[in-house]
Amino acid sequence: MDSADHAGAVFGALSDPTRRRLLATIADRPAATATELASELPISRQAVIKHLSALADAGLLDRQRSGREVRYRVTPAPLSDAVSWMTEVGGQWDERLETLRRGLGTAEPHHRDPAR
């Protein structure tokens, strides 16, 4: 899987607000279990497990079995890879826009007024 595919998996997993909330909670409190996390959300434990699986499948979480429970920890590398991909693509667009600006003979970048 190339970096764009990894980034796509990360963005897909983070597209859900519940997953983002779970990831933030686990980042603040490593080794949380699905039962602990479900007690803080208005969804079932089974729904939490489904969301945790999506995050783990994207590589954002590591699962460790501890007796009967599974504990979750954030794995930051895939998120860093996605940010790197965004930076790379953003740089490419900056170059393209600069080329376009020069081609149009505009002296300075035009910033659109957000109030309009």
C-alpha positions, 0 to 999 in steps of 0.5 A: 500500500503506497502513502496515498492509500495509507492516507486514504485509510486514515482519512476514512477512519477519521471521517466519523466524529465518534472515531475522532472522539475515541482517538482523542480519548485514547491519546489522553488515556492510553490502554483504555478498554472498549468497556471504559470507552463505551461508558463515556459515550451514548452508544453501545459497547458493540458500536464502540468496538466497531469504531475501534476496529475501523481505527485499528484497521487504518493503523491508528490504534494498536490492540493488546490483549490483557486477560479478557479485555483488549486495551487500545493505544494510539499509533501516531505513525499513520497520522504523521504519514497522512499529514506528510501526504497532505503537505506534499500535495499542498506543495504541488498545488502551491507550485501549480497556482504560482505557475498560473499566477505568473502565466496570468501576469499577476504581480501578487497573489489575490486573496478572496475576501471571505465576506463577499 
